[in-house]
Amino acid sequence: MGAPVVSVRHAPRSAFWTPPQVTARKRIYILFLLLTGVFAVLVLRLVWVQIVRGPELHARALEQRMRPVPVDPRRGTIYDRKMRELAVSISADSVYAIPAEVRDPASVARMLAPLLQMGEDTLLARLTARQQTVWLKRKVEHDAAARIKELAAPGLGVAESGQRFYPRDTLAAQVIGIAGIDNQGLEGLEQLYDSELRGVRGQIVAERDATGKEIPEGEHSYAPARDGKSIVLTIDEVVQYICERELERVMADTRSEKGIILAMDPMTGEVLAMAIRPTFNPNDYSRYPSSLRRNTAVCDMFEPGSTFKVVTAAAALEEGVVTPNTGFYDPGYVKVEDRTIRCWKAGGHGSQSFTEAVENSCNPVFATLAVRLGPETFARYVRAFGLADKTGIDFPGEAVGMMHKASKMGPVELATSGFGQGISVTPLQLLNALCAVANGGTLMQPMLVREVIDESGASVRKIAPTRIRQVISERSARQLSTILQSVVVNGSGARAAVPGYAVAGKTGTAQKPERGGYGDKRIASFMGYAPANDPRIAVLVVLDEPKTDVKYGGVLAAPAFAAVIADVMRYMEIPPTYAASVPSPESDSGLQVVPNLFGLAQPEARASLNAAELVCRAQGTGAVVTNQVPKAGSRVAAGTTVVVYFGPEPLYNLEDDFVEVPDVTGKTLKEAAILLGARGLTVQPMGRGVVARQEPLGGASAPKGSAVTIFLEE
């Protein structure tokens, strides 16, 4: 019998069972795919980094290894019109640091503190700043810079830069302006022409390793700075000095709060001088209040007072409202609606021509003229003379004049505006308007810069004078110019006279507006030009709040004007147009010319009359002469009494002191003597026969006891 058969039953196999060798192959395949994917990603990333972003990353890496040091350009020079330096750039050293290379910031800060005269904490903060390069201090002394170089401390360096220097200190400071420590113009012409003056900054770049050491064979580059261009001003250094000297003198004499003397070439609009006080030194401007840097001649307004009458007079002449000989009667006031506008002279000027009204600066006459012109016409001339708009001068921050709109200008506003009250202008606007009269009626655009030049002196850009418009005819301009000459010869501008030269001008005394009206503070001014027949210079003098008993522009500002004109005429080598003292035919025949005494103190007035062999009779208690009879320029016999009035009180009692001169022409000597004697006058005969003419003329007012010169002819 055989062995029993034993049957073995195997467990059934799962449908998902995979042989071990297959599983291993799958794992290898998956791993391969994963590795391939990773490799592909790496390849793609490498392609992205190397090819796509390669240049960018290379540049960034290079930047991290480079240490740039800025190189400031030399700022352009500012010259006067004759190429004299007013602002220059001088060499200066600045200390910088590369914080990443400074090994012991605290120790370095302690070493640098006494050399740079800075606090250790401030220096430490800059030495540890998260920046590539930081300035520790700009514009340091050369000795300090040399000692820092000797330290040879890693991460420290000294760079040469330019420092602004003004060799004339305060001269024309508000015009030139200032430049900051970063070679940037901050104010004045330095600011306006900054793009030309500044230049283009350069840099020095050296490649360094991870320790901060310079790589000898590494990349090095030098981008040189491009120096700035220079500008040539219209300002004349000598004329500027003359104006500033006289401004300081007259401000000291009058104890004025502020002052301006502005000078222009009336033919071109070029500003020759712009003197402003108080002032500052631009070499150390941080020590002064910022208000002193303000150019008040361009950026501030004031009520011009009587100097504005030039504009009203020009409009009236041009429109045919008046002629030089048109007659007016001034009783001392004029009523406009419910307002009484008074003359500065108590009792008024009586009968006078328009020329005499300008000489006398008579407010009622100019109020009347403004009303006659009407608001639309008056406003049109104010705008035409450039007093309601910016002049367009090349200077930042120019102010705009202010006036009533024609539609809102009632009779009272119109009347007061006629003599410069209730209207505001800048000093530059006012003088530019006068220049339009001086040059024959053309308004020019004021200018301060005439040329931009490069390092070699070659012209980059020339700025030519700009004609804006014709505001009045040449005929009207000539008429007004003659009248303005008479203001200096016979009127309130006597102290503006310059021996040997014909001078035209106008005085101004303006009340300063206060809340609710006008107070006691005054602005005294005078503006004019010379030589009157061929103007070379126009000058405006403004004194703000003088502390004197008398505040008239003809007394305070006119002498400063005359001093400026006299020196400028000599400087410009303009010969006198006539001899300073020429014997007149009248003097030779025994007559004396009454001198102009306006603005003189009593001792000076008496001395002037004594020199002319005339007798002085003083009236009033004021400090200076404000009127005289006979008027200046009258021809009288030697020994004639001249009544000289001092102060703002009523001038005199006409009934007691003055009589009307009778007309004695055609009379015999005996008849003339009787007629004159009956009026309390004496006779001074010249020649034989009957009276052909007389001085003063019949109808004139003369002080009792004075002599009337009669010229007898057979």
C-alpha positions in Angstrom: 0.0 0.0 0.0 1.2 3.3 -0.9 1.7 6.3 1.2 -1.3 8.4 1.6 -1.6 11.4 -0.6 -1.7 14.6 1.3 -3.3 17.6 -0.6 -2.0 21.1 0.1 -4.3 24.0 -0.5 -2.8 27.4 -1.2 -4.5 30.7 -0.3 -6.0 32.4 -3.3 -3.9 35.3 -4.8 -5.2 38.8 -4.8 -6.1 40.4 -8.0 -3.9 43.4 -7.1 -0.8 41.5 -6.2 2.4 42.5 -8.0 5.5 40.5 -8.1 8.4 42.0 -6.1 10.5 42.6 -9.2 7.8 44.6 -10.8 7.4 46.8 -7.7 11.1 47.5 -7.7 11.0 48.5 -11.3 8.2 50.9 -10.7 10.0 52.5 -7.8 13.0 52.9 -9.9 10.9 54.4 -12.6 9.2 56.9 -10.3 12.5 57.9 -8.8 13.9 58.4 -12.2 10.9 60.6 -13.1 11.3 62.5 -9.9 15.0 63.0 -10.5 14.4 63.9 -14.1 11.8 66.5 -13.0 14.2 67.9 -10.4 17.0 68.0 -12.9 14.7 69.7 -15.4 13.6 72.3 -12.8 17.3 72.9 -12.0 18.1 73.2 -15.7 15.2 75.6 -16.3 16.2 77.6 -13.2 19.7 77.7 -14.4 18.6 78.9 -17.8 16.4 81.5 -16.1 19.2 82.7 -13.9 22.0 82.5 -16.4 20.3 83.6 -19.5 17.1 85.4 -18.7 18.1 87.2 -15.5 21.8 86.9 -15.9 22.6 90.5 -16.9 20.4 91.8 -14.2 21.9 89.6 -11.5 25.4 90.3 -12.7 24.8 94.0 -12.4 23.3 93.6 -8.9 26.2 91.5 -7.8 28.6 94.0 -9.2 26.8 96.8 -7.5 27.2 95.0 -4.2 30.9 94.8 -4.8 31.2 98.4 -6.0 31.5 101.4 -3.7 30.5 104.6 -5.6 31.8 108.0 -4.3 29.9 111.0 -5.7 31.9 113.8 -7.2 30.2 117.2 -7.1 30.5 119.5 -10.0 31.8 123.1 -9.7 28.9 125.5 -9.6 29.0 128.2 -12.2 30.1 131.7 -11.5 27.8 134.7 -11.2 29.3 137.8 -12.8 28.2 141.4 -12.9 27.7 143.1 -16.3 31.5 143.8 -16.5 32.5 140.2 -15.7 33.4 141.0 -12.0 32.8 137.9 -9.8 29.8 138.1 -7.4 29.5 134.4 -6.6 32.1 131.7 -7.1 32.8 128.1 -6.1 35.9 127.2 -4.1 37.4 123.8 -3.4 36.2 122.1 -0.2 36.6 118.7 1.4 33.8 116.4 2.5 34.1 113.3 4.6 32.2 110.1 3.8 31.9 106.6 5.1 31.1 103.1 3.8 29.4 101.6 6.9 29.9 98.0 5.8 33.7 98.5 5.8 34.0 100.3 9.1 35.4 97.7 11.5 35.0 99.5 14.9 32.3 102.2 14.5 32.4 103.3 18.2 36.2 103.7 18.1 36.0 105.5 14.8 33.3 107.8 16.1 35.5 108.8 19.1 38.4 109.6 16.8 36.4 111.7 14.4 34.3 113.6 16.9 37.0 116.3 17.7 38.2 116.5 14.1 34.7 117.1 12.7 33.4 118.9 15.7 30.4 116.6 15.9 28.9 114.5 18.7 29.9 110.8 19.0 26.3 109.6 19.0 25.6 111.4 15.7 28.7 110.0 14.1 28.0 106.5 15.4 24.5 106.6 14.0 25.8 107.5 10.5 28.7 104.9 10.7 26.2 102.1 11.4 23.6 103.2 8.9 22.2 100.5 6.5 23.5 102.4 3.5 26.2 101.9 1.0 27.7 105.4 1.4 26.9 108.2 3.9 28.2 111.7 4.3 29.7 112.3 7.7 30.2 116.0 7.2 30.3 118.3 4.2 32.6 121.2 3.7 35.2 120.5 6.4 38.4 122.4 7.0 41.4 121.2 4.9 43.5 120.5 8.1 40.8 118.2 9.5 40.4 116.5 6.1 44.2 115.9 5.9 44.3 114.3 9.4 41.4 112.0 8.5 43.3 110.9 5.4 46.3 110.1 7.7 44.2 107.8 9.8 43.7 105.5 6.9 40.8 103.9 8.6 38.9 101.3 6.6 35.6 102.6 5.3 36.5 106.3 5.6 37.2 108.6 2.7 37.6 112.3 1.8 36.0 113.7 -1.4 36.7 117.1 -2.9 33.7 119.2 -3.6 32.8 122.8 -4.3 31.7 125.4 -1.7 29.8 128.5 -2.6 31.6 131.8 -1.8 30.4 135.3 -2.2 33.5 137.6 -2.4 31.5 140.8 -1.9 29.7 139.6 1.2 26.4 141.5 1.5 26.6 143.2 -1.9 23.4 142.5 -3.8 22.7 139.6 -1.4 18.9 139.5 -1.9 19.4 139.5 -5.7 22.0 136.8 -6.0 20.4 134.6 -3.3 22.0 131.5 -1.7 23.1 128.0 -2.6 22.8 125.1 -0.2 25.4 122.6 1.0 24.3 120.1 -1.7 25.2 122.5 -4.5 21.5 123.4 -5.0 20.2 127.0 -5.4 17.8 127.8 -2.7 16.8 131.5 -3.2 17.2 134.4 -5.6 19.0 134.0 -8.9 20.9 131.0 -7.5 17.5 129.2 -7.4 16.0 130.5 -10.6 19.1 129.6 -12.7 19.9 126.5 -10.7 19.7 124.2 -13.7 22.3 126.2 -15.5 24.6 126.8 -12.5 24.4 123.4 -10.9 26.1 121.2 -13.5 26.0 117.4 -13.5 27.3 115.2 -10.6 30.0 112.6 -11.4 31.2 109.6 -9.4 34.2 107.3 -8.7 33.5 103.6 -8.5 35.9 100.8 -7.5 35.2 97.0 -7.1 35.8 95.5 -3.7 35.9 92.0 -2.3 33.8 90.5 0.6 36.2 92.1 3.2 35.8 95.5 1.7 39.3 95.7 0.2 39.7 97.1 -3.3 40.3 94.5 -6.0 43.4 95.6 -8.0 42.3 93.9 -11.1 38.6 94.6 -10.5 36.4 96.9 -12.4 37.0 100.6 -11.9 35.1 103.5 -13.5 35.2 107.3 -13.3 32.3 109.5 -14.5 33.6 113.1 -14.4 31.4 115.8 -13.1 30.3 118.4 -15.6 30.8 121.9 -14.2 27.9 124.3 -14.3 27.5 127.2 -16.6 27.9 130.8 -15.5 25.5 133.7 -15.8 26.2 137.4 -16.4 24.0 139.9 -14.6 22.8 143.3 -15.7 23.8 144.5 -12.2 26.9 146.8 -12.2 29.0 146.2 -9.1 30.0 149.8 -8.8 26.5 151.2 -9.2 25.3 148.6 -6.7 28.0 149.7 -4.3 27.0 153.4 -4.7 23.4 152.6 -4.1 24.1 150.5 -1.0 26.4 153.1 0.4 23.9 155.9 0.1 21.1 153.7 1.4 23.0 152.9 4.5 23.8 156.5 5.0 20.3 157.8 4.6 18.8 155.1 6.7 21.2 155.9 9.5 20.3 159.6 9.2 16.5 159.0 9.1 16.4 155.9 11.3 14.2 154.2 8.8 13.0 150.6 9.4 13.6 149.5 5.9 15.0 151.0 2.7 15.4 150.4 -1.1 17.4 152.0 -3.8 16.6 150.6 -7.2 18.4 151.7 -10.4 17.6 150.7 -14.0 18.6 151.6 -17.5 15.3 153.1 -18.8 16.2 152.3 -22.4 16.7 148.5 -22.0 14.9 147.6 -18.7 18.2 146.3 -17.3 18.5 146.5 -13.6 21.7 148.2 -12.7 21.4 148.0 -8.9 19.0 146.7 -6.3 20.0 147.8 -2.8 17.9 146.5 0.1 18.3 147.1 3.8 18.4 145.5 6.3 20.5 142.7 4.6 22.4 139.6 5.4 25.7 137.9 4.5 25.1 134.9 2.2 28.4 133.3 3.3 26.8 132.7 6.7 23.1 133.0 5.9 22.0 130.6 8.7 22.9 133.2 11.3 20.3 135.7 10.0 16.5 135.6 10.1 15.1 134.3 6.8 13.0 137.5 6.5 16.2 139.4 5.7 16.8 137.3 2.6 13.5 138.5 1.0 13.9 140.7 -2.0 11.4 143.5 -1.0 12.0 145.4 -4.3 10.4 142.6 -6.3 8.3 140.6 -3.8 6.6 143.2 -1.6 4.1 145.9 -2.3 3.5 149.4 -0.9 1.2 152.4 -1.5 3.3 154.7 -3.7 1.7 158.0 -2.7 2.6 161.0 -4.9 5.2 159.2 -7.0 2.2 157.5 -8.6 1.0 160.9 -9.9 3.4 160.3 -12.8 1.0 157.7 -14.2 -2.0 159.9 -13.7 -0.3 162.8 -15.3 0.8 160.6 -18.3 -2.8 159.4 -18.8 -4.2 162.9 -18.6 -1.8 164.3 -21.1 -2.2 161.4 -23.5 -6.0 161.5 -23.3 -6.0 165.3 -23.9 -7.6 166.0 -20.5 -4.9 168.5 -19.7 -2.0 170.4 -21.3 1.0 171.6 -19.4 -0.7 175.1 -19.1 -4.2 174.0 -18.2 -5.3 176.1 -15.2 -6.6 174.8 -11.8 -7.7 176.5 -8.6 -6.9 174.7 -5.4 -8.6 176.1 -2.3 -7.0 173.5 -0.2 -9.4 170.7 -0.8 -11.8 169.0 -3.3 -15.1 167.3 -2.5 -15.9 164.0 -4.1 -19.3 162.8 -3.1 -19.3 162.9 0.7 -15.5 162.8 1.0 -13.3 165.9 1.4 -9.8 165.3 -0.1 -7.4 167.9 1.4 -4.2 169.3 0.0 -1.0 168.8 2.0 -0.7 172.6 2.0 -3.2 174.4 4.3 -5.2 176.9 2.4 -4.3 175.3 -0.9 -2.1 176.5 -3.8 -4.7 178.8 -5.3 -4.5 179.4 -9.0 -1.9 177.2 -10.7 -1.1 175.6 -14.0 -1.0 171.8 -14.5 2.8 172.1 -14.5 2.7 173.9 -11.2 0.3 171.4 -9.8 2.8 168.6 -10.5 5.6 170.8 -9.0 3.4 171.4 -5.9 2.3 167.7 -5.8 -1.3 169.0 -5.3 -3.6 166.1 -4.3 -6.9 167.9 -5.2 -5.7 168.4 -8.8 -4.8 164.8 -9.3 -8.0 163.6 -7.7 -9.9 165.8 -10.2 -7.9 164.4 -13.1 -8.6 160.8 -12.1 -12.4 161.5 -12.0 -12.2 163.3 -15.4 -10.5 160.2 -16.9 -13.1 157.9 -15.6 -12.6 154.4 -14.1 -12.3 152.5 -17.3 -9.7 154.8 -18.8 -7.8 155.3 -15.6 -7.6 151.5 -15.0 -6.5 150.9 -18.6 -3.5 153.2 -18.2 -2.6 151.6 -14.8 -2.6 148.2 -16.6 -0.7 149.6 -19.6 2.1 150.9 -17.4 2.4 147.4 -15.9 1.2 148.2 -12.4 -1.5 145.5 -12.3 0.5 142.6 -13.5 3.9 141.0 -12.9 6.7 142.8 -14.8 8.1 139.4 -16.0 11.5 140.0 -14.4 13.7 136.9 -14.2 13.4 136.5 -10.4 11.3 134.1 -8.3 8.4 135.2 -6.2 7.5 138.4 -7.9 4.4 140.1 -6.5 1.5 141.5 -8.4 0.2 145.1 -8.0 -3.2 145.7 -6.5 -5.9 148.2 -7.5 -9.6 148.5 -7.5 -11.5 146.9 -10.4 -12.9 149.5 -12.8 -16.4 148.1 -12.3 -16.1 148.5 -8.5 -14.2 151.8 -8.5 -16.5 154.5 -7.3 -15.7 158.3 -7.5 -14.0 158.3 -4.1 -11.8 155.3 -4.8 -11.0 156.7 -8.3 -10.1 160.1 -6.8 -7.8 158.7 -4.1 -6.2 156.3 -6.6 -5.3 159.3 -8.7 -2.7 160.5 -6.2 -1.5 157.0 -5.2 -3.7 156.1 -2.2 -5.6 152.9 -2.2 -3.4 151.3 -4.8 -0.4 149.0 -4.2 2.6 148.4 -6.4 6.1 146.9 -6.1 9.1 149.2 -6.2 10.1 147.5 -9.4 6.8 148.1 -11.0 6.8 151.8 -10.1 10.3 152.5 -11.4 9.6 150.6 -14.6 6.6 152.8 -15.2 8.8 155.9 -14.8 11.2 154.3 -17.3 8.4 154.2 -19.8 8.2 158.0 -19.5 11.9 158.5 -19.7 12.5 156.4 -22.8 9.7 158.0 -24.9 6.6 156.0 -23.9 7.7 152.3 -24.2 7.2 149.8 -21.4 10.2 147.5 -21.2 10.5 144.1 -19.4 12.9 144.4 -16.4 15.8 142.0 -16.5 18.6 140.8 -14.2 20.5 138.3 -16.4 21.8 139.2 -19.8 23.8 136.1 -20.8 24.6 132.4 -19.9 28.1 131.3 -20.7 30.1 128.1 -20.6 33.5 127.4 -19.0 35.4 128.9 -21.9 33.4 132.1 -21.8 31.5 131.2 -24.9 27.9 132.4 -25.0 25.3 129.7 -24.5 22.3 131.9 -24.4 21.9 135.7 -24.7 18.9 137.5 -23.2 17.9 140.5 -25.2 15.9 143.4 -23.9 12.2 142.9 -24.4 9.8 145.6 -25.5 6.3 145.1 -24.0 4.2 147.9 -25.5 3.9 151.5 -26.2 1.9 153.1 -23.4 2.0 156.8 -24.3 3.1 158.8 -27.3 6.6 160.3 -27.6 5.0 163.7 -27.5 3.2 163.1 -24.2 6.4 161.5 -22.8 8.4 164.6 -23.7 5.8 166.9 -22.2 5.8 165.0 -19.0 9.5 164.8 -18.9 9.7 168.6 -19.1 7.2 168.9 -16.3 9.2 166.4 -14.1 12.3 168.5 -14.7 10.4 171.5 -13.4 9.6 169.5 -10.2 13.3 169.5 -9.5 14.0 173.0 -10.6 11.0 174.8 -9.2 9.1 172.3 -7.0 9.3 169.8 -4.2 12.2 167.9 -5.7 14.8 170.7 -5.2 17.1 168.4 -3.2 17.3 166.0 -6.1 19.1 168.5 -8.3 22.6 167.6 -9.5 24.8 170.5 -10.6 25.6 170.3 -14.3 22.9 167.8 -15.2 19.2 168.0 -16.1 17.2 165.8 -13.7 13.6 164.8 -13.9 11.8 163.4 -10.9 8.8 163.2 -8.6 8.6 163.2 -4.8 6.4 160.9 -2.8 5.1 160.8 0.8 2.6 158.1 1.5 0.7 157.2 4.6 0.9 153.5 5.6 -2.4 151.8 5.7 -3.4 150.4 9.1 -6.5 148.5 10.3 -9.4 150.7 9.7 -7.6 153.5 7.8 -4.3 155.3 7.8 -2.0 156.0 10.8 1.0 158.2 11.4 3.6 156.0 9.8 5.0 157.2 6.5 6.9 156.0 3.4 9.2 158.7 2.0 10.3 158.3 -1.6 11.7 159.9 -4.7 12.2 158.6 -8.2 13.7 160.2 -11.2 16.2 159.9 -14.1 19.2 161.7 -15.6 20.3 163.2 -17.9 16.7 164.2 -18.6 17.3 164.8 -22.3 19.1 161.5 -22.8 18.3 159.2 -19.8 21.0 156.7 -18.8 19.8 155.8 -15.4 16.5 155.9 -13.5 16.6 155.6 -9.7 13.9 155.0 -7.0 14.6 155.7 -3.3 12.1 154.3 -0.7 12.4 154.9 3.0 10.0 152.9 5.1 9.0 154.5 8.4 11.6 157.2 8.9 11.9 158.4 12.5 12.3 162.1 11.8 10.1 165.1 12.5 9.7 165.8 8.8 8.9 162.8 6.6 8.6 164.3 3.2 10.1 162.4 0.3 11.5 165.6 -1.1 13.4 166.2 2.1 14.5 162.7 3.0 14.8 160.6 -0.1 15.7 163.2 -2.7 19.2 163.9 -1.4 20.1 160.2 -1.5 18.8 160.2 -5.1 21.0 163.2 -6.0 24.1 161.5 -4.4 23.6 158.4 -6.4 23.1 160.3 -9.7 26.2 162.5 -9.1 28.5 159.5 -8.5 27.0 157.4 -11.3 27.4 160.2 -13.8 31.1 160.4 -12.9 31.4 156.6 -13.0 29.8 156.4 -16.4 31.9 159.3 -17.6 28.8 161.3 -18.7 29.9 164.9 -19.1 27.7 167.7 -17.6 25.3 169.2 -20.0 25.8 172.7 -18.6 28.1 174.5 -16.3 27.3 174.1 -12.6 27.3 177.9 -12.1 26.8 180.2 -15.0 26.2 183.9 -14.5 22.8 184.8 -16.0 22.0 187.9 -18.0 19.6 188.8 -15.3 22.2 188.7 -12.6 24.5 190.9 -14.7 21.7 193.5 -15.1 21.1 193.7 -11.3 18.4 191.0 -10.9 18.7 188.0 -8.6 17.3 184.6 -9.2 15.4 183.3 -6.1 16.9 180.0 -5.1 14.8 176.9 -4.4 14.7 176.5 -0.6 12.3 173.5 -0.3 13.5 171.0 2.2 16.3 173.3 3.7 16.6 173.9 7.4 16.4 177.6 8.5 20.2 178.2 8.7 20.7 176.7 5.2 17.8 178.8 3.8 19.1 182.0 5.3 22.6 181.3 4.0 21.2 180.6 0.5 19.2 183.8 0.4 22.1 185.8 1.8 24.4 184.5 -1.0 21.8 185.7 -3.5 21.6 189.1 -1.8 18.0 188.5 -0.7 16.3 189.0 2.7 14.8 186.0 4.6 11.5 186.4 6.5 10.8 183.1 8.3 7.3 181.9 9.2 6.2 178.7 10.9 7.8 176.4 13.4 8.7 173.4 11.3 12.1 171.9 10.8 12.4 172.6 7.0 11.1 174.8 4.3 7.8 173.7 2.8 7.0 176.8 0.8 8.4 180.2 -0.3 7.2 183.4 -1.9 8.4 184.5 -4.4 8.7 181.0 -5.8 12.0 179.5 -6.9 13.4 180.8 -10.2 11.7 184.2 -9.9 13.9 187.2 -10.9 13.8 189.9 -8.3 15.9 192.9 -7.3 18.7 192.6 -4.8 17.4 193.2 -1.3 13.9 191.7 -2.0 12.3 189.9 1.0 11.5 186.2 0.5 9.0 184.8 2.9 10.1 181.3 3.9 7.6 179.0 5.5 8.5 176.2 7.8 6.2 173.3 8.9 2.7 172.0 8.3 0.8 174.9 10.0 -1.2 177.4 8.0 1.2 179.0 5.6 0.6 182.6 6.3 -2.0 185.3 6.5 -2.3 186.6 3.0 -4.1 189.7 4.1 -1.4 190.7 6.5 1.7 189.8 4.7 1.0 189.7 0.9 -0.4 192.0 -1.7 -1.3 191.6 -5.3 1.3 193.2 -7.6 -0.3 195.8 -9.9 0.4 195.8 -13.6 2.5 198.9 -14.3 3.5 198.1 -18.0 3.2 201.2 -20.1 3.5 203.5 -17.1 6.2 206.1 -16.4 8.6 205.6 -13.6 6.6 208.1 -11.4 3.3 206.4 -12.1 4.7 203.0 -11.4 6.2 204.1 -8.2 2.9 205.6 -7.0 0.9 202.4 -7.9 3.5 200.1 -6.3 3.9 202.3 -3.2 0.1 202.2 -2.6 0.4 198.4 -2.2 3.3 198.6 0.1 5.8 197.7 -2.5 9.1 199.4 -3.5 10.3 199.9 -7.0 13.6 198.9 -8.6 14.0 200.7 -12.0 16.1 199.5 -14.8 16.7 201.7 -17.8 14.9 204.9 -19.0 11.5 205.6 -20.5 8.2 203.8 -19.8 7.8 200.3 -18.3 8.2 197.6 -20.9 8.0 194.7 -18.5 8.2 193.9 -14.8 9.2 191.2 -12.3 7.0 189.9 -10.6 4.3 190.2 -13.2 1.0 192.0 -12.6 -1.5 189.9 -10.7 1.2 188.0 -8.8 1.3 187.8 -5.0 4.3 189.4 -3.3 5.2 190.1 0.3 4.8 193.6 1.6 8.0 195.6 1.4 9.4 193.6 -1.4 10.8 195.3 -4.5 9.3 195.1 -8.0 11.8 195.4 -10.8 10.6 197.5 -13.7 12.4 197.6 -17.1 12.1 201.0 -18.8 12.5 201.5 -22.5 12.4 204.7 -24.5 
